[in-house]
Amino acid sequence: MEVAAANALMMALSASLGINIAFWCLVGLIRFVSELGARKQADVPPMIRVADVAVVIPAHNEQIALPKCIAALKAIIPAGQIYVASDGSRDATVAIARAAGCRALDIQPNGGKAKAIDRAIRHYRLCDRYKAVLIQDADSEIDPHYFEHALPLFNDANVAAVAGHVLSRWREQRWPSMDMLYAAYRTRLYRILQTAFQYGQSWKWTNVSYIAPGFASIYRTSALRQIDITAPGLVIEDFNMTFEVQRKQLGRVAYSPLARCSSEDPFTLNDYRKQVQRWYLGFWQTVRRHGVWPSRFWLSLGGLLAELLVISLFALALPFATILYLATGLLEPAISLTELAVHPVSPLGLLALFLAVDYALTAIVAIIERRPSLLVYGVAFPFIRLFDAALFLRALFKSFSTQSDGRWISPERYAAAIPAGRQA
């Protein structure tokens, strides 16, 4: 019984956390301790200043979200350095951008997000006129101190890009509601991913980051010139741009958890499904486009991919195994690493441990984020994880046959104004 219980606990922990998370958390801790002394030193003025940065905002029918995005940017950068690439918009997107003093390129017909970014960069000759370009989504609101923390990272000449730290935008509500469920889930997800992966993987001694998120990341223009932004057949551009940096050895993808930007998450299951499927499909398309090459980057990514596939299959199989067990009493085989033997494990016990570990993660993040409502939303998180696992595997198969021109439809936006200071 003790062996079976140990096996069940090991399997549940592996499915909920994963070996990669534990490893990169350890690397991140080592990085944090090693940089304590550096943080205590006097600040060095950034070699790239705000005046050297252009902002490109790809937008498709974003008249609701764009005003808040521009207002947050104008608080820290002149409007003349903000360039809106309106990709086939049929609403007031272009008029809003120009009324705010920004440059707006009205692209008709729409050609997709990546092409909109590339066209704005070329049309306005941003790589000739600026030292860095910030690419930001129209539904994102940048933190007032974003540049204070992001630009000094470019003092390292080897830094090609700086990945922003994403925050899910919360609307303060008296009671939990379904339209905030996905923001709550993303709050936990982003905290885990950025703490466990981005922080450790972006360390100067590792440099294996696989994503500089397109919601708010900065590229040095000397590196941006060499990136194929409009690679054909891809549904999204940010995975490909990061892989280009790694594959062409253009430099390091740096990251600071203080270079923050809030982003709006979907309100409905259908919008969530479309967004997540698009992300996963873009990821698998990028992996297949670039292939495998001998590098630290692929050693890290390959291990992560193998683990994600195993965890996804395990998570999806567990409910069916539990139903089968309740109907027939059939136990699952599990390998004991200590004895190199196979022991039967109850799927019901595995499911209980899986749910317990998952909820424990939610409780930890609720304490860190100081959001008690996560404890309520957390009851539904295992169902979203199963949904994500199914989408992840589906996207893998779709990546072999699906070609995309990059065109996208923005999800429904929240129209009500959000009080200042409540986004973070």
C-alpha positions as CSV (number, residue, x, y, z in Angstrom):
1,M,0.0,0.0,0.0
2,E,2.8,2.4,0.8
3,V,4.5,1.8,-2.6
4,A,1.2,2.3,-4.4
5,A,0.5,5.5,-2.5
6,A,4.0,6.8,-3.3
7,N,3.6,5.9,-7.0
8,A,0.2,7.7,-7.0
9,L,1.7,10.8,-5.4
10,M,4.6,10.9,-7.8
11,M,2.3,10.5,-10.8
12,A,0.0,13.2,-9.6
13,L,2.8,15.6,-8.8
14,S,4.4,15.0,-12.2
15,A,1.1,15.6,-14.0
16,S,0.3,18.8,-12.1
17,L,3.8,20.3,-11.8
18,G,6.3,18.6,-14.1
19,I,10.0,18.1,-13.9
20,N,10.7,21.1,-16.0
21,I,8.9,23.5,-13.7
22,A,10.9,22.2,-10.7
23,F,14.2,22.5,-12.6
24,W,13.6,26.0,-13.9
25,C,12.4,27.1,-10.5
26,L,15.7,26.0,-9.1
27,V,17.6,27.9,-11.9
28,G,15.5,31.0,-11.2
29,L,16.3,30.8,-7.5
30,I,20.0,30.6,-8.3
31,R,19.7,33.6,-10.7
32,F,17.8,35.6,-8.0
33,V,20.4,35.0,-5.4
34,S,23.3,35.6,-7.8
35,E,21.9,39.0,-8.8
36,L,21.2,40.3,-5.4
37,G,24.5,42.1,-5.3
38,A,24.0,43.6,-8.7
39,R,20.6,45.0,-7.7
40,K,22.2,46.8,-4.8
41,Q,24.6,48.7,-7.1
42,A,23.9,52.2,-8.4
43,D,21.7,52.4,-11.4
44,V,23.5,52.8,-14.7
45,P,21.7,55.1,-17.3
46,P,20.2,53.1,-20.1
47,M,22.1,53.2,-23.4
48,I,18.7,53.1,-25.2
49,R,16.5,55.9,-24.0
50,V,12.7,56.4,-24.4
51,A,13.4,58.8,-27.3
52,D,15.1,55.8,-29.2
53,V,12.0,53.6,-29.0
54,A,9.1,53.3,-31.4
55,V,5.9,51.5,-30.5
56,V,4.0,49.4,-33.1
57,I,0.4,48.4,-32.3
58,P,-1.1,46.0,-34.8
59,A,-4.9,46.5,-34.6
60,H,-8.0,45.0,-36.2
61,N,-11.3,46.7,-35.2
62,E,-10.0,47.8,-31.8
63,Q,-12.0,51.0,-31.3
64,I,-13.0,49.8,-27.8
65,A,-9.6,48.7,-26.4
66,L,-7.3,51.1,-28.3
67,P,-8.0,54.3,-26.4
68,K,-6.9,52.7,-23.1
69,C,-3.8,51.3,-24.8
70,I,-2.8,54.6,-26.2
71,A,-3.5,56.5,-23.1
72,A,-1.3,54.3,-21.0
73,L,1.5,54.6,-23.6
74,K,1.2,58.4,-23.9
75,A,1.9,58.6,-20.2
76,I,5.5,57.4,-20.8
77,I,6.3,58.0,-24.4
78,P,5.4,60.8,-26.9
79,A,2.4,60.1,-29.2
80,G,4.6,60.8,-32.2
81,Q,6.6,57.6,-31.4
82,I,3.4,55.4,-31.4
83,Y,2.5,53.7,-34.8
84,V,-0.8,52.0,-35.2
85,A,-0.9,49.4,-38.0
86,S,-4.6,49.1,-38.6
87,D,-5.1,45.8,-40.5
88,G,-8.3,46.1,-42.5
89,S,-10.3,47.8,-39.7
90,R,-13.8,48.7,-40.4
91,D,-14.5,50.7,-37.3
92,A,-12.9,53.9,-35.8
93,T,-9.5,52.4,-35.1
94,V,-7.6,54.7,-37.5
95,A,-9.5,57.8,-36.5
96,I,-8.9,57.2,-32.8
97,A,-5.2,56.7,-33.3
98,R,-4.8,59.9,-35.3
99,A,-6.9,61.9,-33.0
100,A,-4.6,60.8,-30.1
101,G,-1.6,62.2,-32.1
102,C,-0.3,58.8,-33.1
103,R,0.7,57.7,-36.6
104,A,-1.8,55.3,-38.2
105,L,-1.3,53.2,-41.2
106,D,-4.7,52.2,-42.7
107,I,-3.9,48.8,-44.4
108,Q,-6.6,47.6,-46.8
109,P,-7.5,44.8,-47.2
110,N,-6.2,43.1,-44.1
111,G,-3.2,40.8,-44.6
112,G,-2.7,39.5,-41.0
113,K,-1.0,40.7,-37.8
114,A,2.6,39.8,-38.8
115,K,2.3,41.6,-42.2
116,A,0.8,44.6,-40.4
117,I,3.7,44.8,-38.1
118,D,6.2,44.4,-40.9
119,R,4.5,46.9,-43.1
120,A,4.5,49.6,-40.4
121,I,8.1,49.0,-39.6
122,R,9.1,49.3,-43.3
123,H,6.7,52.2,-44.2
124,Y,7.9,54.4,-41.4
125,R,11.5,53.2,-41.6
126,L,11.5,52.4,-37.9
127,C,14.7,50.3,-38.0
128,D,16.6,53.3,-39.5
129,R,15.1,55.9,-37.2
130,Y,15.1,54.1,-33.8
131,K,17.3,51.8,-31.8
132,A,14.4,49.6,-30.5
133,V,10.8,48.8,-31.4
134,L,8.2,47.8,-28.8
135,I,5.5,45.6,-30.3
136,Q,2.3,45.9,-28.3
137,D,-1.2,44.4,-28.6
138,A,-4.1,46.9,-28.8
139,D,-5.8,45.4,-25.8
140,S,-2.7,45.8,-23.5
141,E,-2.1,48.6,-21.1
142,I,1.6,49.3,-20.3
143,D,2.8,49.9,-16.8
144,P,4.1,53.4,-16.1
145,H,7.5,52.1,-15.1
146,Y,7.8,49.6,-18.0
147,F,10.7,51.4,-19.7
148,E,12.5,52.0,-16.5
149,H,13.0,48.3,-16.1
150,A,13.1,47.1,-19.7
151,L,15.5,49.6,-21.3
152,P,18.5,49.1,-19.0
153,L,18.6,45.4,-20.0
154,F,19.8,46.6,-23.4
155,N,23.0,47.9,-21.8
156,D,24.1,44.3,-22.4
157,A,25.1,44.4,-26.0
158,N,24.2,40.7,-26.4
159,V,20.5,41.4,-25.6
160,A,18.4,41.3,-28.8
161,A,15.0,41.5,-27.2
162,V,13.3,42.1,-23.9
163,A,10.2,40.0,-23.0
164,G,7.5,41.8,-21.1
165,H,5.8,40.5,-18.0
166,V,2.1,39.9,-18.6
167,L,-0.6,40.6,-16.1
168,S,-4.2,39.5,-16.5
169,R,-6.5,42.5,-16.2
170,W,-9.0,42.2,-13.4
171,R,-12.3,43.9,-13.0
172,E,-13.1,44.3,-9.4
173,Q,-16.4,42.5,-8.7
174,R,-18.4,41.8,-5.6
175,W,-19.0,38.2,-6.5
176,P,-17.1,35.8,-8.8
177,S,-18.5,35.6,-12.3
178,M,-18.1,33.4,-15.3
179,D,-16.7,36.2,-17.5
180,M,-13.7,36.6,-15.1
181,L,-13.0,32.8,-14.9
182,Y,-10.5,32.9,-17.7
183,A,-8.7,35.9,-16.3
184,A,-8.5,34.1,-13.0
185,Y,-7.1,31.0,-14.7
186,R,-4.6,33.0,-16.6
187,T,-3.5,34.8,-13.4
188,R,-2.4,31.5,-12.0
189,L,-1.0,30.3,-15.3
190,Y,1.1,33.4,-16.0
191,R,2.4,33.5,-12.4
192,I,3.6,29.9,-12.7
193,L,5.0,30.2,-16.3
194,Q,6.8,33.4,-15.7
195,T,8.2,32.5,-12.3
196,A,9.1,28.9,-13.3
197,F,10.2,29.3,-16.9
198,Q,10.7,32.9,-18.2
199,Y,12.8,34.1,-15.3
200,G,15.2,31.1,-15.3
201,Q,15.3,30.6,-19.1
202,S,16.2,34.3,-19.7
203,W,19.2,34.3,-17.4
204,K,22.4,35.3,-19.3
205,W,23.9,31.9,-18.5
206,T,21.0,29.9,-19.9
207,N,19.4,32.0,-22.7
208,V,16.8,29.4,-23.8
209,S,13.6,31.5,-23.8
210,Y,11.2,30.2,-26.5
211,I,8.8,33.2,-26.4
212,A,8.9,36.9,-26.2
213,P,5.2,37.5,-26.0
214,G,3.7,39.8,-28.6
215,F,1.5,41.7,-26.1
216,A,4.5,43.9,-25.1
217,S,8.1,43.0,-26.0
218,I,10.9,45.1,-27.3
219,Y,13.4,44.2,-30.1
220,R,16.7,45.9,-30.8
221,T,16.4,47.2,-34.3
222,S,19.7,45.7,-35.4
223,A,18.3,42.3,-34.6
224,L,14.8,43.1,-35.9
225,R,16.3,43.7,-39.4
226,Q,17.3,40.0,-39.5
227,I,14.0,38.5,-38.3
228,D,11.6,37.1,-40.8
229,I,8.4,38.6,-39.3
230,T,6.2,37.5,-42.2
231,A,7.2,33.8,-42.4
232,P,4.5,32.2,-44.5
233,G,1.9,29.8,-43.2
234,L,2.0,30.8,-39.5
235,V,-1.1,31.8,-37.6
236,I,0.9,34.0,-35.1
237,E,4.2,35.8,-35.2
238,D,5.7,36.0,-31.7
239,F,6.8,32.4,-31.3
240,N,8.5,32.6,-34.7
241,M,10.2,35.9,-34.0
242,T,11.7,34.4,-30.8
243,F,12.8,31.2,-32.6
244,E,14.4,33.5,-35.2
245,V,16.5,35.2,-32.5
246,Q,17.6,31.8,-31.1
247,R,18.1,30.0,-34.4
248,K,20.1,32.9,-36.0
249,Q,22.0,33.6,-32.7
250,L,21.0,37.2,-32.8
251,G,21.5,37.6,-29.1
252,R,19.7,36.9,-25.8
253,V,16.0,37.3,-24.9
254,A,16.1,39.2,-21.6
255,Y,13.3,39.5,-19.1
256,S,12.4,41.5,-16.0
257,P,9.3,40.7,-13.9
258,L,9.1,44.5,-13.3
259,A,8.6,45.3,-17.0
260,R,4.9,44.8,-16.8
261,C,1.9,45.2,-19.1
262,S,-1.7,44.2,-18.4
263,S,-3.6,42.3,-21.0
264,E,-7.3,41.5,-21.5
265,D,-8.4,37.9,-21.4
266,P,-11.4,36.4,-23.2
267,F,-14.8,36.6,-21.5
268,T,-16.4,33.6,-23.2
269,L,-15.5,29.9,-23.7
270,N,-15.7,30.3,-27.4
271,D,-13.3,33.3,-27.5
272,Y,-11.0,31.4,-25.1
273,R,-11.0,28.3,-27.3
274,K,-10.2,30.3,-30.4
275,Q,-7.4,32.3,-28.7
276,V,-5.8,29.2,-27.1
277,Q,-6.1,27.1,-30.2
278,R,-4.5,29.9,-32.2
279,W,-1.6,30.1,-29.7
280,Y,-1.0,26.4,-29.7
281,L,-1.3,26.1,-33.4
282,G,1.2,28.9,-33.9
283,F,3.6,27.3,-31.5
284,W,3.5,23.9,-33.2
285,Q,3.8,25.5,-36.6
286,T,6.9,27.4,-35.5
287,V,8.5,24.2,-34.1
288,R,7.9,22.4,-37.4
289,R,9.1,25.4,-39.4
290,H,12.4,25.7,-37.7
291,G,13.0,22.1,-37.0
292,V,15.7,20.7,-34.6
293,W,19.2,22.1,-34.4
294,P,22.0,21.2,-31.9
295,S,21.8,23.8,-29.1
296,R,21.0,24.4,-25.5
297,F,17.8,26.0,-26.7
298,W,16.5,22.7,-28.2
299,L,17.8,20.6,-25.3
300,S,15.5,22.7,-23.1
301,L,12.6,22.9,-25.6
302,G,12.7,19.2,-26.4
303,G,12.5,18.2,-22.8
304,L,9.5,20.6,-22.3
305,L,7.7,19.3,-25.4
306,A,8.1,15.7,-24.3
307,E,6.8,16.5,-20.8
308,L,3.8,18.6,-22.1
309,L,2.8,15.7,-24.4
310,V,3.0,13.2,-21.5
311,I,1.1,15.5,-19.1
312,S,-1.6,16.2,-21.7
313,L,-2.2,12.6,-22.4
314,F,-2.2,11.7,-18.7
315,A,-4.6,14.5,-17.8
316,L,-7.0,13.5,-20.5
317,A,-6.8,9.8,-19.7
318,L,-7.3,10.1,-16.0
319,P,-11.0,10.9,-16.0
320,F,-11.7,8.0,-18.3
321,A,-9.5,5.7,-16.2
322,T,-11.5,6.8,-13.1
323,I,-14.8,6.0,-14.8
324,L,-13.5,2.7,-15.9
325,Y,-12.3,1.9,-12.4
326,L,-15.6,2.8,-10.9
327,A,-17.4,0.6,-13.4
328,T,-15.1,-2.4,-13.4
329,G,-12.6,-2.0,-10.5
330,L,-9.7,-2.1,-13.0
331,L,-6.5,-0.6,-11.6
332,E,-3.9,1.4,-13.5
333,P,-0.3,0.1,-13.8
334,A,2.4,2.5,-12.4
335,I,6.2,2.1,-12.5
336,S,8.1,2.3,-9.2
337,L,11.4,4.0,-9.9
338,T,12.8,2.9,-6.6
339,E,12.1,-0.8,-7.2
340,L,11.9,-0.8,-11.0
341,A,8.7,-2.7,-10.7
342,V,5.1,-2.3,-11.7
343,H,2.4,-1.8,-9.1
344,P,-1.4,-1.2,-9.5
345,V,-2.6,2.3,-8.7
346,S,-6.2,3.4,-8.1
347,P,-7.3,6.0,-10.7
348,L,-9.6,7.4,-8.1
349,G,-6.7,8.0,-5.8
350,L,-4.7,9.5,-8.6
351,L,-7.5,11.8,-9.6
352,A,-7.9,13.0,-6.0
353,L,-4.2,13.7,-5.7
354,F,-4.2,15.5,-9.0
355,L,-7.0,17.7,-7.9
356,A,-5.4,18.4,-4.5
357,V,-2.1,19.4,-6.0
358,D,-3.8,21.6,-8.6
359,Y,-5.8,23.4,-5.9
360,A,-2.7,23.7,-3.8
361,L,-1.1,25.6,-6.7
362,T,-4.1,27.9,-6.8
363,A,-3.9,28.6,-3.1
364,I,-0.2,29.5,-3.3
365,V,-0.9,31.9,-6.2
366,A,-3.9,33.4,-4.4
367,I,-1.6,34.2,-1.5
368,I,1.1,35.7,-3.7
369,E,-1.3,37.7,-5.7
370,R,-3.5,38.6,-2.7
371,R,-6.6,37.5,-4.5
372,P,-8.8,35.3,-2.3
373,S,-11.4,35.0,-5.1
374,L,-8.9,32.7,-6.9
375,L,-9.8,30.1,-4.3
376,V,-13.4,30.1,-5.7
377,Y,-12.4,30.2,-9.3
378,G,-9.8,27.5,-8.7
379,V,-12.5,24.8,-8.4
380,A,-13.0,25.1,-12.1
381,F,-9.4,25.2,-13.1
382,P,-8.9,21.4,-13.6
383,F,-11.7,21.5,-16.2
384,I,-9.9,24.3,-18.1
385,R,-6.6,22.3,-17.9
386,L,-8.3,19.3,-19.5
387,F,-9.7,21.6,-22.2
388,D,-6.2,23.1,-22.7
389,A,-4.7,19.6,-23.0
390,A,-7.2,18.6,-25.7
391,L,-6.5,21.9,-27.6
392,F,-2.7,21.3,-27.3
393,L,-2.9,17.9,-28.8
394,R,-5.4,18.9,-31.5
395,A,-3.1,21.8,-32.5
396,L,-0.2,19.4,-32.9
397,F,-2.2,17.4,-35.5
398,K,-3.5,20.5,-37.2
399,S,0.0,21.9,-37.6
400,F,0.7,19.2,-40.2
401,S,-2.1,20.4,-42.5
402,T,-3.1,23.9,-41.6
403,Q,-1.6,26.9,-43.4
404,S,-2.5,30.4,-42.3
405,D,-2.3,33.9,-43.7
406,G,-2.1,35.4,-40.2
407,R,-5.5,37.1,-40.4
408,W,-7.3,37.3,-37.1
409,I,-10.5,38.5,-35.5
410,S,-10.2,40.3,-32.1
411,P,-12.2,38.7,-29.3
412,E,-15.0,40.7,-27.6
413,R,-13.7,43.6,-25.6
414,Y,-14.9,45.0,-22.3
415,A,-16.4,48.4,-23.1
416,A,-16.7,49.9,-19.6
417,A,-13.9,52.1,-18.4
418,I,-11.5,50.7,-15.9
419,P,-10.4,53.0,-13.1
420,A,-6.8,53.9,-13.1
421,G,-4.5,51.9,-10.8
422,R,-6.8,48.9,-10.7
423,Q,-5.3,46.9,-13.7
424,A,-2.2,45.5,-12.1
